[in-house]
Amino acid sequence: MRKLIMWNVITLDGYFEGDTSWDLSFHENIWGQETEKLSIEQLVAADFLVFGRHTYEGMAAYWKAEKGEIAELMNKIPKLVFSRTLKSVDWNNSTLVQGNAAEEISNLKTQGNGDMYVFGSANLSETFINENLFDEYRIGIAPVILGSGRPLFRNNGVRKNLALISTQPLSTGGVILKYRDA
């Protein structure tokens, strides 16, 4: 059975984006050999990358022009784009899904053995959290206190107890935390 995995980088104070859209400057504080290796391992294991509209647009704009092993994988892997407002998607191997995101992911989880990764996509992730669809949460913590921005986990009234799978300290001072449902 496929696993749905969240992968996000946040600041120590919980923000996954600064005050403006795509303010991800703190990612530089966690990036290094370990996170590059993890990124490649995750992409090699991925059957699908899963995005909401906003994240898809930013990722497509960035990765289409990039070079290197990670860019090749990002451009090659099939992508599912959940949006009710987009009319089409043009990034290589992307499929627009306008139906119920939770139902679509539930069905896909039963149809294979690879992993599906959600990058960014806070609104879509909130839907998947509320529907108990994530099998694993992988969170990179950048050693930065941003002070303000957009939190990854908003206070939506849903409590979720998690069990720690692993921790990986990074030479950059950051840490990768992996959790599953308790």
C-alpha positions as CSV (number, residue, x, y, z in Angstrom):
1,M,0.0,0.0,0.0
2,R,1.2,3.5,-0.9
3,K,2.1,5.9,1.9
4,L,1.2,9.5,2.0
5,I,4.1,11.5,3.5
6,M,4.3,15.2,4.4
7,W,7.7,16.8,3.8
8,N,8.1,20.4,4.9
9,V,10.8,22.7,6.3
10,I,9.7,25.0,9.1
11,T,11.5,27.5,11.4
12,L,12.0,26.7,15.1
13,D,8.9,28.9,15.8
14,G,6.7,26.9,13.4
15,Y,6.6,28.9,10.2
16,F,6.9,27.3,6.8
17,E,6.7,30.5,4.9
18,G,7.6,34.1,5.8
19,D,5.2,37.1,5.8
20,T,5.2,37.1,2.0
21,S,4.3,34.3,-0.4
22,W,7.3,32.1,-1.2
23,D,9.5,33.7,1.5
24,L,11.6,30.6,2.1
25,S,14.9,32.2,2.8
26,F,15.3,30.1,6.0
27,H,15.6,26.9,3.9
28,E,19.3,28.0,3.3
29,N,19.8,27.4,7.0
30,I,19.0,23.7,6.8
31,W,20.3,22.8,3.4
32,G,23.4,20.8,3.2
33,Q,24.7,17.3,2.2
34,E,22.3,15.5,4.5
35,T,19.2,17.3,3.3
36,E,20.3,16.8,-0.3
37,K,20.8,13.1,0.3
38,L,17.4,12.9,2.0
39,S,15.8,14.8,-0.9
40,I,17.2,12.4,-3.5
41,E,16.2,9.3,-1.4
42,Q,12.6,10.7,-1.1
43,L,12.3,11.5,-4.8
44,V,13.6,8.1,-5.8
45,A,11.0,6.4,-3.6
46,A,8.1,8.7,-4.9
47,D,5.3,7.4,-7.1
48,F,3.7,10.9,-7.0
49,L,4.3,14.4,-5.8
50,V,1.1,16.0,-4.5
51,F,0.5,19.7,-4.6
52,G,-2.2,22.3,-4.0
53,R,-2.5,25.1,-6.6
54,H,-0.3,27.7,-4.9
55,T,2.6,25.3,-4.2
56,Y,2.3,23.8,-7.7
57,E,2.6,27.1,-9.4
58,G,5.7,28.1,-7.4
59,M,7.4,24.7,-7.7
60,A,6.7,24.4,-11.4
61,A,8.1,27.9,-12.0
62,Y,11.3,27.0,-10.1
63,W,12.0,23.4,-11.1
64,K,11.3,23.7,-14.8
65,A,14.4,25.9,-15.2
66,E,16.7,24.1,-12.7
67,K,19.5,21.6,-13.5
68,G,20.9,18.7,-11.5
69,E,19.8,15.4,-10.1
70,I,17.1,16.8,-7.9
71,A,15.7,18.9,-10.7
72,E,15.7,15.9,-13.1
73,L,13.7,13.8,-10.5
74,M,11.3,16.7,-9.7
75,N,10.6,17.1,-13.4
76,K,10.3,13.3,-14.1
77,I,8.0,12.2,-11.2
78,P,4.3,12.2,-11.8
79,K,2.6,15.1,-10.1
80,L,-1.0,15.4,-8.8
81,V,-2.3,19.0,-8.6
82,F,-5.4,19.5,-6.6
83,S,-7.2,22.7,-7.6
84,R,-10.7,23.8,-8.3
85,T,-9.6,27.0,-10.0
86,L,-6.8,25.9,-12.4
87,K,-8.0,25.0,-15.9
88,S,-4.8,23.2,-16.9
89,V,-1.3,22.3,-15.8
90,D,1.8,22.3,-17.9
91,W,4.7,21.1,-15.8
92,N,6.0,17.8,-17.1
93,N,4.0,14.7,-15.9
94,S,1.4,16.8,-14.0
95,T,-2.2,15.8,-13.7
96,L,-4.9,18.3,-12.6
97,V,-7.4,16.8,-10.1
98,Q,-10.5,18.9,-9.5
99,G,-12.5,16.4,-7.5
100,N,-12.4,15.5,-3.8
101,A,-8.7,15.4,-2.7
102,A,-9.3,13.1,0.2
103,E,-11.2,10.5,-1.9
104,E,-8.6,10.6,-4.7
105,I,-5.7,10.1,-2.3
106,S,-7.5,7.3,-0.4
107,N,-8.0,5.5,-3.7
108,L,-4.4,6.0,-4.8
109,K,-3.1,4.7,-1.5
110,T,-4.6,1.3,-2.2
111,Q,-3.2,1.0,-5.8
112,G,0.6,0.8,-5.4
113,N,3.6,0.4,-3.1
114,G,5.5,3.6,-3.7
115,D,5.3,6.8,-1.6
116,M,3.3,10.0,-2.3
117,Y,4.9,13.2,-1.0
118,V,3.1,16.4,-0.2
119,F,5.6,19.4,-0.3
120,G,4.3,22.7,1.1
121,S,0.6,22.8,0.3
122,A,-0.5,23.8,3.8
123,N,-4.2,24.1,2.9
124,L,-4.2,20.7,1.2
125,S,-2.2,19.2,4.0
126,E,-4.8,20.5,6.5
127,T,-7.4,18.5,4.5
128,F,-5.3,15.4,4.6
129,I,-4.6,15.8,8.4
130,N,-8.3,16.2,9.1
131,E,-9.1,13.1,7.1
132,N,-6.3,11.0,8.8
133,L,-4.6,10.4,5.4
134,F,-0.9,11.1,6.3
135,D,1.1,8.0,7.1
136,E,4.1,10.0,8.1
137,Y,5.2,13.5,8.8
138,R,8.8,14.5,7.9
139,I,9.6,17.9,9.2
140,G,12.9,19.7,8.8
141,I,13.5,22.3,11.5
142,A,15.7,25.2,10.4
143,P,17.6,26.8,13.3
144,V,15.9,30.1,12.8
145,I,13.3,32.1,14.8
146,L,11.4,34.0,12.1
147,G,9.1,35.9,14.4
148,S,6.2,36.0,12.0
149,G,4.9,34.3,8.9
150,R,2.6,31.5,7.9
151,P,2.5,28.5,10.3
152,L,2.5,25.0,8.8
153,F,-0.1,23.8,11.4
154,R,-2.9,26.2,12.0
155,N,-5.1,26.0,15.0
156,N,-8.0,24.2,13.4
157,G,-9.3,22.5,16.5
158,V,-8.0,19.1,15.6
159,R,-5.7,17.4,18.0
160,K,-3.4,14.7,16.6
161,N,-1.1,12.6,18.8
162,L,2.0,11.5,17.0
163,A,4.7,8.9,17.7
164,L,8.3,9.7,17.0
165,I,9.9,7.5,14.3
166,S,13.4,9.1,14.2
167,T,15.4,12.2,14.6
168,Q,18.4,13.3,12.5
169,P,20.6,16.1,13.7
170,L,22.1,18.0,10.7
171,S,25.6,19.6,10.4
172,T,23.8,22.9,9.7
173,G,22.3,22.9,13.1
174,G,18.8,21.9,11.9
175,V,17.1,18.6,12.6
176,I,14.8,16.2,10.7
177,L,12.0,14.8,12.7
178,K,9.9,11.9,11.4
179,Y,6.5,11.0,13.0
180,R,3.6,8.7,12.4
181,D,0.1,8.6,14.1
182,A,0.3,7.4,17.7
